[in-house]
Amino acid sequence: MSLHSRRAFLTALGTAAVASTAGCAGGIPGEDWPTTADGTTDPLPGERDGWPQYRRDAGHSGFVPAQRFDDPSEDWRVETPGGLASPAVVGDSVFVHGISGSDDEGPTVRSLAAVDGTERWRRRLPLLGSGYSGATPTVYRGSVYVGGLDGLYAIDARDGSRRWAYETGSSVNEAAVGVDGRVFATNGSELFAFDERGNRQWTYQNGDDRATFAAPALAGERLVHTTTVVDSVVGFDPAVNGPVSEWLYEDGSGFHEIVAAGDTAYVTGDEHLHAIDPDPGERRWRAPVAASATPATDGDRVYLTTESDTLVALAAGDGERLWEAMLADEEGVSLRTPPLVTERSVVVTTERTQGDAGITTYAVDRRSGEVQWRVEHDARVADGAVAVGGRLYVAMYDARSEMGTLLALRD
């Protein structure tokens, strides 16, 4: 979840549930971005073991079993005018995407040193129109992919140079996903597939009254894509040279976020969590819970923040509710950030809509839901925490000062 509302209508809906194959890529008007790249980039060292994609991997699991935090405190922080999305972290680099309050800056992708937050490079994105997205950056095979107001951008992760850009017709508000040499991204009404050079492979149009407010996710061997309003979950073979839907799952509820582990996709709906077999797309179980953000899973449990401002753990096998923790029982405090699952903890951060106090990052025991530690922040909202290399990263924003902060914590 980035710092915009995923359920707000930010884009016009598609007009027909039809598929179109690759055509000429569209560049970004008025900006010196190539429409395609001559070659590809090599993966960064540590890309496989880091946090390169939204919620860590192509399935958005949010699970890092090798990380543990017992009593973390501030290691370093970077502050910037405007908001920041949750970062990607690979090797010794932290990649952040945000918008500066300065008119001459605008949306910017930065590479920071993981050891102290020192800036290595920055790349400004075009600022067109009157809105702003703030998608989490994706690092895939040596390139940074990030959505903006008008399209998808590819940047060389090593030096920040422009690789390619594709104009999607409306903002790309969700993170891109890299799978099998391809990059998938949605603008809310269409799902696009690109090769690493920026050539569009295919486009899937959601169709009448179908909008998307979630990043696609890989579940088993299927790419899973959700729509809401007129609601469906669609499964694709990501290796096929065309948007051939393998199955369509409909249940009469609006579908939102996706998390996957093994051979199961867990999809949030308006009032339920759906566990779906990605091949052939049949429901395994459905549990009553109104999720407020992308879930996380360690394979045995699914963890969700809820519209009731609680953190809930469900059994991954059958949806049984195992425990529930109330972490936002104060007036004006809510719980709407995606959980992070570490070796022994589930980490979430509250948000504040009323009052002058700040927000809190909590760690609870992932088996019992008991609070293990907490860290207070002078901010109003936060994105999902990220854990890599013994550091815990929290992106926050304070509307009172209009400042964004990336905070690195460690034991």
Secondary structure, 3 states (H helix, E strand, C coil): CCCCCCCCCCCCCCCCCCEEECCCCCCCCCCCCCCCCCCCCCCCCCCCCCECECCECCCCCCECCCCCCCCCEEEEEEEEECCECCCEEECCEEEEEEECCCCCCCEEEEEEECCCCCEEEEEECCCCCCCCCCCCCEEECCEEEEECCCEEEEEECCCCCEEEEEECCCCCCCCCEEECCEEEEECCCEEEEEECCCCEEEEEECCCCEECCCCCEEECCEEEEEEEECCEEEEECCCCCCCCEEEEECCCCCCCCEEEECCEEEEECCCEEEEEECCCCEEEEEEECCECCCCEECCCEEEEEECCCEEEEEECCCCCEEEEEECCCCCCEECCCCCEECCCEEEEECEECCCCCCEEEEEEECCCCCEEEEEEECCCEECCCEEECCEEEEEEEECCCCEEEEEEEEC
